[in-house]
Amino acid sequence: MRPAVLYDADCGFCQRSVRIVQWLRLPVDAVSIADADLERLGIDPVDALTAMPFVDEAGRVVYGHHAWASALQRGVWPLRLLGHALETPLLEPLARAVYGWIAANRYRLPGASAACALPG
């Protein structure tokens, strides 16, 4: 299985995030949540809309800042380094906080729409 990031195709901000993944030429697939078999992948639909899921080659699923770190770790060496750094004890709390703020406010960010608001 090829690694993949899943995204909300109705959310303009999520679409822009996927374009960043593609622009960075990360060797991962970008799959719309609506087109994915979430049950087979072991992904909770609510979690998938709250934080970006990443599914690795072995089928392991991580969300949010861990998803970005995992995707970056498959890129060229500077991106791999950044991906590993995001999961170090020093930077992990900051990465978690920044991702959480972005996710909570994504409907306010450039390229966003009302569809970008988190459920709930």
C-alpha positions in Angstrom: 0.0 0.0 0.0 1.3 3.5 -0.9 1.1 6.0 2.0 -1.7 8.5 1.8 -3.0 11.7 3.3 -6.8 12.0 3.5 -8.6 15.3 3.2 -12.0 16.9 3.2 -12.7 17.7 -0.5 -15.4 20.1 0.6 -13.0 22.2 2.6 -11.0 24.8 0.6 -8.3 24.9 3.2 -7.9 21.2 3.1 -7.6 21.3 -0.7 -4.9 23.9 -0.3 -3.1 21.7 2.2 -3.1 18.8 -0.3 -1.7 21.1 -3.0 1.2 21.8 -0.5 1.8 18.1 -0.2 1.8 17.8 -4.0 4.0 20.9 -4.4 6.6 19.4 -2.0 6.5 16.3 -4.2 5.9 14.0 -1.3 5.6 10.4 -2.4 2.1 10.0 -0.9 -1.3 9.8 -2.4 -3.9 12.4 -1.6 -7.3 10.8 -1.1 -10.6 12.5 -0.4 -12.3 11.3 2.8 -15.5 10.8 0.8 -13.7 8.4 -1.6 -11.8 6.4 1.0 -13.0 3.2 2.7 -12.6 4.6 6.2 -13.8 1.4 7.9 -11.2 -0.7 6.1 -8.5 1.8 6.9 -9.5 1.9 10.5 -10.2 5.6 10.4 -13.0 7.2 12.5 -15.0 9.5 10.2 -15.3 12.2 12.9 -11.6 12.1 13.6 -10.9 12.3 9.9 -12.8 15.6 9.7 -11.2 17.0 12.8 -7.5 16.2 12.0 -5.9 15.1 8.7 -5.2 11.3 8.7 -2.1 9.8 7.3 -2.0 6.1 6.5 1.5 4.6 6.1 2.6 1.6 4.1 1.8 -0.8 6.9 -1.7 0.6 7.4 -0.8 2.5 10.6 -2.9 5.7 10.9 -1.8 8.9 12.6 -3.6 12.3 12.7 -2.9 16.0 12.7 0.7 17.1 13.3 1.8 13.5 13.3 0.2 13.1 9.9 2.2 16.1 8.6 5.4 14.8 10.2 4.9 11.3 8.7 4.2 12.7 5.2 7.3 15.0 5.4 9.5 12.1 6.5 8.9 10.5 3.1 10.3 13.6 1.2 13.8 14.8 0.3 16.3 15.0 3.2 15.4 18.6 4.4 11.8 17.6 4.6 12.6 14.3 6.3 14.6 16.2 8.9 11.7 18.6 9.5 9.3 15.7 9.8 11.4 14.0 12.4 12.0 17.3 14.3 8.2 17.8 14.6 8.1 14.6 16.7 10.9 15.4 19.0 10.2 16.1 22.7 11.3 19.7 22.2 9.0 20.5 19.1 6.2 18.1 19.5 4.2 20.2 21.9 4.5 23.2 19.7 3.6 21.3 16.6 0.5 19.9 18.4 -0.5 23.4 19.5 0.0 25.0 16.1 -1.9 22.2 14.3 -4.7 22.4 16.8 -5.0 26.1 16.3 -5.0 25.8 12.5 -7.5 23.0 12.6 -9.9 25.0 14.9 -9.6 28.1 12.8 -9.3 26.7 9.3 -12.6 28.2 8.2 -11.0 31.7 8.8 -7.8 31.0 6.9 -7.1 32.0 3.2 -8.9 29.7 0.8 -11.4 28.6 3.4 -15.2 28.5 3.3 -18.0 27.7 5.7 -17.5 24.0 4.7 -14.1 24.2 6.4 -15.6 24.6 9.9 -15.0 21.6 12.2 -18.0 19.5 13.0 -19.7 19.9 16.4 
